Amino acid sequence: TLATSLNLAVLYKLSKNRDKREMAAKLFKDTLNRQKRVLGETHEHVFRCADHLGELYGEDRKYADAEEFYRFLAIHRESVLGPEHPDVLQSKLKLAACLSFQDREKEATPLIECYSAAKSRFGEGSEEALQGLEYLAQAYFREQRWEEGMVVNESIVDKGSQALGYDHPIVERATAQLEFRDMEIRSLALWPPANGLTTVLVPRNETTFSISASANINAPAPFVFNVIRNTTAYPDWNTFTPAANITSRSSNSSNSSPQDNSTTAGLLALGDRFTYTVVLDPTQSQNTTQSFERVTDYSTPDAPSSYVPPLLLEEDGSFYPNLSRVYRIAWGVSNPATPGQLVTERFSEVIDLGNRTSEYRTWENLGGSLASVVQELLQGTLQRRFEDYARDLKGE
């Protein structure tokens, strides 16, 4: 039935799985075409289904596809409800966002001006006006235009709190995002935390010493993350660890990262075991040592990991807290043949700063009975080589 197909499509739309979202689009389209035949193009059920399709494609950044359905809604809702009805204005604003993100500002501007002019009809702090602003903020966030989205959220809180109160759902959501953004800003400014870094395998209270490095990079976060994962390209740029040989593949190894549709053999994935070739003295690159690692964590905005406990993620300061903006991979050493002698875990995070820029952070904690020996012999060397790694990555 139409209702069953629509409910199933809505359920699939909530998923982050690509196949389920594609199935949702197919079900929505089939339902929409059947609704048009049975109910006509101007029925409210048809409008709701078209709105779902626009939202689905917008969330997936398929703005040309979303444009088709928002344009349909803008035209047909206006023919039924009139040019200043809130639903019509919402559809025009969503269409304007789709056009803007396709670099078609000239087409988008009149629609945004139409929305702005009509706000006076129902008030800047009305629920209808705030819904439009909330959509615009979310559209900015999807395009990684974080600061513009936060400016819109500030407007929502300012206007909405006066008219509707701080406990209104739209105002509450905007307030929560602003508070979360403040936490992110603190995370960017105060890393590494003053009380030291932590990892999951080697928590702060079991750490003998830590090493860390960071760099701001003029490249998109997914690209930088792929460079870190792609062990086959290490000899081209990586002077600290110029080689890594994957010795055991996990079932996750075919998973590609956001900008890579291949199953390249050299891409690290969760559960992989590999041998790391390390050059401690850059003037003697022929002298190498090896470590045996296992990938313990792998997280992307499209597939966030739960490896780091939520409380640790949000409050510790070691980890970037917003999983929708960070690419993270970790690997560690814990030899079962010599338990507790040397336990290490290294995290690498690539934070999406927007505007095709990113911040790279890496840190490693060492613990166990042998860690103090490593500290005495190599701490300074390892710190310098971590900094070299960050510089090499930035140069790549």
N, C-alpha and C positions, 0 to 999 in steps of 0.2 A: 504494500500500500504506500501512498505518498507519505503518510505520517511515519511509517517504519523506515523508509529510505532516508527521510530527513533527519530523524533521530540518530540513525547510524552515522550519517554524514557529520552531524554535530559532534558525535563521540570521537570519530576519527580526526576531526579538526583539532581537538584538544591535545592530540598526540604530537610528539616531536619527531616521530619516526617518518622518514621521507615517504616510504611506500604507503603508509596509512594516510598521510596527507594527500598524496596523489589520488588515493581511492576516495577520500572525502570530496575532492574536486569533481571527480567523475560522478559520484552520487548526487552532489548538489546540482550539477548541470543536467543530469537525467531528470531529477525532481523538478527543476525549474522549467524545463521544456514541457513536461507533462502538466505542470500547474498552469502554464500559459494556455495550453490547449483546452484544459478543463475550466479554468477560472477566468481567463483573460489576462492581458498584460498589466492591468491596473489594479489587480486584487492585492490586498495587504499581504497575503501569504506569499505571493510572487515577489513582492518587495523584500520581505524578510529573507527569502532564499537568496536573492541577488545580493543582499547585504552580506550574508555569510560568505558568498564567493569572493566578493570584494575584499573582505577582511582576511580570508585565507590567503589569497594571492598577495595582499599587502604585507602580511606577516612574513611571507616567503620572499619578499622583495621582487615579486614578479609584477612590476607596476603597470606594464602594458596590458597584462591580462586583467588586473584589478580595474584599470581605467574603463574597460568595456562595460563592466557591471555598474560602476559608480555613474558613468555617463547615462546608462539606461535608467538608473534610479533618479538622477537629477531631472531628466526630461519627463519621465512618466509620473513621478511624484508631483512635479510642478503642475502638470496638466490636470491632476485630480485635486490637489490641496492648495494650489496657489503659490506665488513666488516667495512669500515671506513665512510660510509654515516652517516651524523648527526642523521637521524631518527633511524638508527640501533643502534647507540651508546646510544641514549636516551632510547630505549627499554631495552638495556642491563643494563643501570644504574638503571632503574626502577625495573628490575628483581633482581638486586643486592640488592636494598633496601628491597624488599620483603623477600629475603633470610636472610639478616642481621637481620631483625626484627623477624625472626623465629629462631634466634640463630644458623644460618648456615653460619658463617663467612667464613669458608674455601671455600665454594662454591661461596660466594659473592666476595671475594677478587680478583680473576682473572678478573671478569667482571669490577670492579671498576678500576683496573690497566689498562685494555684495554681502558676504557674511558679516563683515565688520559693521557695515551700515545698518543692517537689520537687527543687530544686537540691541539697539536702543528700543526696539519694539517690545522685547520681552525682558530687557534689563541685563546689564553686564554680569550680575551675580546670579542670574537665574540658572536653573538646572540645565535648560536647553543650551545656553551659552557655554556653560562649564563643560558639557559633554563634548561640544565641538573643540574646545581648547584641549581637553584631555586627549582626544583623538590626535590632534596636531602634535602634542607632546610625545605621544607614543610613536608617531611616524618619524619624528626627529630622532628618537632613540634608536629605532630600527636602522636609520641611516648613519648611526654613530655620530650624530651632531648633538653631543651631550649638553653643551652649554646652552644652545638654543632651546633644547627641550626643558632645561631647568628654568630658564627665563619664563617659559610658558607656565610651568608648574608654580612658580612664584606668583604669577598673575592669578592662577586658580585659587591659591590659598588666600591671597589678598582680597579678591572680589568675593569669593565663595564664603569665606569665614564671616564676612560682614553680613551677607544676605541670608545664608543658610546655616551658618554655625560650623565650628570645627569638627563636629561629629557627623557631618554629612559624608556619605561614602566617597564621593568624588574628591572632596577636600581632604579627607583622611588619606586617600591613596596618594595625592600630590604631596601632602606633608611627609608621608613615609618615604617617598622617593627623595625628597629634599634632605631628610635626615640621613638616609643611606648614602646620598652623594657627599654629605659632610664627612661621613665615616670614611668614604673612599679617598677624599682629599687628605684627611689625616693620615691614611695609610700610605699615600704617595709621598707625603712630606716627612714622615717619621720612620722611614725604613732605612736600615734595620732598626728594630725596637731597642730601646735603651737597656732592657733586661736580657737581651740576647735572643738568638733565633732558636726555633724548635722545629722538629720534624716528627713524623708519626712513629718511625722505627727508633729514632734516637731523640726522645723528649729532652727538653731543656735541663731537667734535673739529673739526667743520666749522661749529659754531654761533657766530654773533657775539653774540647775546643771546637770552634766553628770557623769556617772561612766563607767569604761572600764577595760578590761583585755585582755591579749593575751598570746599565748604559741606556741612554735614550737613543732610539734608532729611527731614522727617517724612512721607514718602510712599514707596510701593513702587518699587523700582528700575525695573521695566518701565514704570510710568507716567511716571516722570521721563525715561526714555530716549525714550519716544514724544513727549514735549513737545519735546525737543531735535531730533528728526527732523522734526517737523511744521512745515514752513516756513510754511504758510498761517496758522498761529496766531501767528507772530512779532509782528505789530503789537499783539497783545493784552497782551504782557508784556515784550518784549525791547527795551530802550531802547538797547542797544549796536548790535545788528544787527536793526533792525525789519523788514527785508524780505530775502527770498532768492527768486530766480527760477530755477527749474530749466530750463536751456536745452537739455540733452541727456540723455535717459533711457537707462539701461543695461538689459540683459536681466534684471537683478536687481530692477528697480524695483517689480515686482508682489509681491515678497516682503514679507509682513507681519511685524511684530514680535509677541512673545508675547501681548500683550493687544490685538491689533488684527487683525481678520480682513478688513479692507477693503483696497482697492488705491488709497487716497487719493492724488491726484496730487501733493500736497505733501510726501509722506514721502520723505526722503532714503534712498537705497540705494547699495550698492557700485557704483562706476563712474559715478554721476551727475555731470554738470557743472552748476554753478550760479553765478549772479552774486550776490554778497553785498553788501548795502547797509550801510555802516558809518557810525555817528554818533560822531565823536570827542569833540565838545563837547555834553554833554547839555542845555546851556542854549540851544543853537542847533541844534535837531533838523532844521531845514530844510537845513542844510549837511551834505551826505553825500559819501562817496567810495565807490567800488566796487572789489571784488576778484573775480577769476575763479578759482573753486575746482573741484577734482575730488575726489570721495569715494574715499579710498585704502584705507580699512579699515572693516569692519563685522563685529562679533562679538557674539553673544549666548550664554547658556548652552546653548540648544537647538541653535545652529549656530556653534560656536566657530571663529574664524579662525586661520589659520596665518601671517598677514601679519607679525606680530612674531616674529622667530626665537626658538626655545625658550630658548636661553642668555640672550638679552637679556631675555626675559620673566621668567625665574626669578632672575637675578642682578643686573640693573642697578639696580632700585629705582624706576625711572620708572613702570613699568607694574604694575598689580595682577596678581599671578601666577596666581590661581585662576580659570581661565576658566569654571568652573561657577557663579561668583558675580558676574561682571562683565558689563556691557553697554558696548560700546565702539564709537565711531565716530571716524573721522579724515578730514580733508580737507587738501589742500595746493595750493600754487602753484608751478609750474615752467614758465615760458614758453619754449617751444622756439625762439621767434623771438629771444630774448635769453638764451641759455643761461648759467647761472651768475650772472646779475646779481642776482636775488633769488629765493631758494628758501625756501619756508616749509612747515611742516606743523603742523597743530593736532590734538591728540587730546582727546577728551572721554570720560571713563569714569564710569559709574554703578555703584557697588559695593553689592551687596545685603548689608546689615548684619543682616537678619532683623527680625522684629517690625514689618514694614511700614515700615522706615526704610532710608535709603540715604546713601551719601557720594558727592558729585559732585566730580570733579577735571577740570580742563582746563589744558592747557599748549600753547604754540606756540613752536617754535624757528625762528629766522630766520638764514639764511646767504646767502652770495654777496657779490659786490663792492658792491652797493648797501645791504647790511644795516647797515653802519656809519653810513650817512647816516640811515636810518630810526631807528637807535638814538639818534643825537644829537638828532633832531627829535622823536621820538614815544615813546621807551621808557616814560617816566613816565606819559604819557597812556594808552598801551595797557595798562599794568599796572592803572591805576585802572579802566579800562573793562572789563577782564576781571573784576575784583572786582565791578563793577556787574552784569555778566552773571550771575555766581554768585548774587548777592543777588536779582536779578530771578527767576531760576529757582526759588530757594528760596521766594520769595513766591508764585509761580504755583502 
